[in-house]
Amino acid sequence: MAIKVGIVGYGTIGKRVADAVALQKDMELIGVTAHTYNYKTEVAKIKGYKIFAMNGMEDFVQNGIEPSGNINNLLDEADVIVDCTPKKVGKENKAKYYLPKTVKAVFQGGEKHEVADASFVAQCNYKEALSKNYARVVSCNTTGLCRTLHPLSENYGIESVHATMVRRAVDPWDIYHGPINAIVPVLELPSHHGPDVQTVLHHVNIFTTAMSVPTTLMHMHSLIVDLKKEASSEEILELFRNTTRVRVVRNAEDVRSTAEIMELAKDINSFRGDMPEICIWEEGLGVKGKKLFYLQAIHQESDVVPENVDAIRALTGFKDAQKSIEMTNESLGINKY
């Protein structure tokens, strides 16, 4: 029997999760919520998604959309809600809607760890969310860090990690928070990313710093990892090549920038033209003794999307983490090329 899924919040992440859920053979997309009519709700209508109004329905009706009800109607039909609202709103929705309706929910990384029973990255700690009521898919940056640090920890052990997040200023569509002409440091040490990694990889000793730069395409991470065992660059690269949802790219192929990574995503017909895999440059990885250096790029709009799909399965008691990851990857074309 298909898992009935509702999406609350149809923005950057919500619309992607909705499309991903619609592709799953074991899931049924019940519908999405929206506050007001806009081009995204028009697209949802074209795709045949049911739209549930968070506020009044008049704005939708005036623009030719007849909502299927309100959020409570959506909750009545759904087995799991994926909350893709802005940070702090998910916590409010939990208290106002999900707890009274006793519906399971997946939250996003903008919420605090305490909002859920487990913070979640599928290939790292799937079992922690198994059959729980609430899971929190960690942020795009935290997901990227966990995806590459987990196999290193499993195969070589980690003494410590020092990582710098070079964060995009805004998403490509966002005209409200940019443009900017500055590099803005995060004046908080460590940045929140390190403690957030530890909600998933509990025993990894990590310290992070961050800054925002005037670009929209992706985030970049510069990592220094002190391993417990010696390794060669070739061995680490082979490990990453065999790690799901990680892609090794090469300067030799003229993939020299985040812009070219996103062009590559379009050229290989990636889901929505996104790059959900964490991209590591072959030429940007080096080892000296037990000290590993590497650069990785994170597509902030999409790397958490497959995690949301796997989190849905985990909450509903699907026990086989590897099978869930494979099903999600197959449906979204991840690691296909």
PyMOL commands that set and color helices and strands:
alter all, ss='L'
color gray80, all
select helices_A, chain A and resi 12-22+39-46+58-62+71-77+89-101+113-115+122-129+140-155+193-197+233-241+251-253+258-267+271-273+282-284+305-315+321-332
alter helices_A, ss='H'
color red, helices_A
select strands_A, chain A and resi 3-8+27-34+51-53+80-83+104-107+118-120+134-137+158-168+184-185+206-213+219-227+246-249+278-281+286-288+291-298
alter strands_A, ss='S'
color yellow, strands_A
deselect
rebuild
show_as cartoon
